[in-house]
Amino acid sequence: MVAHTPVAAPAAAATDTKDIVDTAVSAKKFSTLVAAVKAAGLVETLKGDGPFTVFAPNDEAFAKLPQGTIADLLKPENKAKLTAILTYHVVPGKVMAADVVGVKSAKTVNGKEVSVTVEGNTVMIDQSKVIATDIVTSNGVIHVIDSVLLP
């Protein structure tokens, strides 16, 4: 007899009634990002109507930063710098993975452009690889990236 393991429902189906912040909190792999969003005072913005596209670094991505970087960025005196970094991860509108074909760059909420490169099935945002796509939320979409984007 073969054991049958049920396949989990796609993340989008489970989270599309939650906003971007609540989705990130419930995923449990974005604790550093959530802490940074709180420290920067961006919770209400990312709970707003949107739509937003968020390139969300997971906890492993933040762990790649030099030791002490996160603690330094979370200090109140570095709020402007933290806000600039976080808003560089957000693009206005709802951009699904299928929409990036032919796109070379996207203007972020920060005001600066991120480069978009597609090679085969690999999508890069600046130097960061997109490792999960199309996590649909009530006010946008999250794409998980493997490193923190720096403007």
KADAUR-V248888 format. One record per run of one state. SS is the DSSP state (h for helix, s for strand, l for the rest). FROM is the first residue (numbers start at 1). TO is the last residue. If there is no record, write none. Layout:
# KADAUR-V248888
ss->SS from->FROM to->TO
ss->SS from->FROM to->TO
This chain:
# KADAUR-V248888
ss->l from->1 to->10
ss->h from->11 to->15
ss->l from->16 to->19
ss->h from->20 to->27
ss->l from->28 to->30
ss->h from->31 to->39
ss->l from->40 to->42
ss->h from->43 to->46
ss->l from->47 to->51
ss->s from->52 to->57
ss->l from->58 to->58
ss->h from->59 to->63
ss->l from->64 to->68
ss->h from->69 to->73
ss->l from->74 to->75
ss->h from->76 to->87
ss->l from->88 to->89
ss->s from->90 to->92
ss->l from->93 to->96
ss->h from->97 to->100
ss->l from->101 to->104
ss->s from->105 to->108
ss->l from->109 to->112
ss->s from->113 to->119
ss->l from->120 to->121
ss->s from->122 to->125
ss->l from->126 to->127
ss->s from->128 to->137
ss->l from->138 to->139
ss->s from->140 to->145
ss->l from->146 to->151
